[in-house]
Amino acid sequence: MPDPEGLLRALAARGAEPPQTLEWHARLVSTNDRVKELARGGAAEGAVVLADEQTGGRGREGRSWSSPPGGLYLSVLLRPGEGAPGLLPLAAGLAVADAVAESGVSTLLKWPNDVVAGGRKLAGILSEASTGGGGLEWVVVGIGVNVASALPLELRATATSLAELLPAGPPAAAVLAAAVMSHLRVWYDALARPAMVVQAWRRRALPWWGEAVEVRTGVGALRGQLLEVDDEGALVLSTAGERRRVLSGEVVRLRRVD
Ligand code: BTN
């Protein structure tokens, strides 16, 4: 059930500022879409939209995001300067990892920002930006956490939920949302020190370095050996002896490279 008062209480208990705009809907098509509307209407940075259920939840790389009741679906409006927006997805991943760590769940990050527990995906993040004549106008960071939702059959081998990981039960949505929002604030502010964010991200990354991977992007797939995440947050592969940077995509581990 929407619990905006509980969220405001949980934020206050952490000493965190309440957002100027906060909406918590029983059902929405997509919280990212709603925050985009707010952004176009001039909403201030920090506007937050949650939904108990999404009927058209969207994931990265054009995928859909299964959004039945029982998950956390939360989007935040940011208006970063030109500084380090390329690192924003990494910062958001760190924020979600820190938020779920408060419940005792340790996770690793899969580039750019999947939050993985025990080899299965616990949370995903979709960042969508708008640029205009003056450059970057706003970014919507949309976060989906599998809390207590019944995972669809086809996702059970690759996804997990807080309910599955925590025998005593997952935190209340309002408490988890407050944790996500306050850690996001911390990591967003940390973008003023980009090297620190990248280092923190590398420390918590899935240790796939040196392995053969395929990166699926909107324009095709690239195979190679995973080298690193560079200082701008790009994934770097070695492909036929050449260093190739990838800015967005889905990484899959391969048994061998043909
Ligand atoms: C991914 O593909 O891993 C990203 C998933 C992002 C899902 C969240 S749920 C809240 C927000 N609204 C959406 O439609 N998508 C994001």
Residues whose N, C-alpha, C, O or C-beta is under 5 A from the ligand:
A	BS01	BTN	S30 T31 N32 G56 G57 R58 G59 R60 W65 L72 Y73 L74 S75 G124 I125 L126 G142 I143 G144
